[in-house]
């Protein structure tokens, strides 16, 4: 009596194998990841190289050591990464597929029955990760880092302000104040036995005497890096009105004198590029509900919407650059790395030139913000489709 061999049961683990990456997928990923990470490190190094003189000034002149300098460098890198990741991803895909094409490995994969669209699956997987990271950086992390950078620079600038004070001498024209400090601590820049003559209000001049004082940064939700405050401890205020012979003396434990820093009025409003996603949405709601200054609010609303759509367009650009890199990377050439880098730089320059021009048109109201921000993406989608079509087997 014949018995049929038992067929292997299709367990859930068997079905899960189809979702696991194959050796070809892992091989393609390793070919892309190396140039991609190398491109990120290269662009970050070039960016910091251009900031070297500025960082050296903070280190030598302003004595910005340790955590302050590390915090400043980290904030600078975060503001630079949203534009760096898509460029490095395009270079990584083009170099990876260019090497596979130059070594005829793509021909071998074709002979094994793999199409160019099947080989693009690792690119799509990596593009998902890069896109999520780019969106998080562009919509939240980079604007926060930009504001943090402004706060650190203001703090360093305030230390420079105190260093201009000469102890034991009357310092005139110190933010329209006449100030005298008997001593100054060289490590903390803290002042002792301070005398201030404040005549910024001509009708109500003040004489302030305090045992100690220091200059600190003053920030708020809308003002960052544009103000400084001199805190005075254990002293008194002497005041005599110009139209009155009455003399007034006020004792205090702590008193604050706000310093009018240059450009403070210009920095009172956060610019769109410094706003997070939540700040942009809240500002749009305020502009929509406010009936006053209709034309001005429309202009601000267009600028905010254009900036928001621009960040979204740049955030999703790794998907387009991925397919574009696959299409252009399959061109056989001997100098793979050099040609891939040159082609990538050319494509990226074209993309960002178009993005800047379209953003200007969106701010002016010539184009709707959504169309102005996504017009470069639409053009590059067409280029990616043509390149993939020409590279399809």
Secondary structure, 3 states (H helix, E strand, C coil): CCCCCCCCCCCHHHHHHHHCCCHHHHHHHHHHHHHHHHHHHHHHHHHHHHCHHHHHHHHHCCCCCHHHHHHHHHHHHHHHHHHHHHHHHHHHHHHHHHHHHHCCHHHHHHHCCCCHHHHCHHHHHHHHHHHHHHHHHHHHHHHHHHHHHHHHHHHHHHHHHHHCCCCCCEECCCCCEEEEEEEECCCCCCEEEEEEEECCCCCCCEEEEEEEEEEEECCCCCCCCCCEEEEEEEEEEEEECCCCCCEEEEEEEEEEEEECCCCCCCCCCCCHHHCCHHHHHHHHHHHHHCCCCHHHHHHHHHHHHHHHHHHHHHHHHHHHHHHHHHHHHCCCCCCHHHHHHHHHHHHHHHHHHHHHHHHHHHHHCCCCHHHHHHHHHHHHHHHHHHHHHHHCC
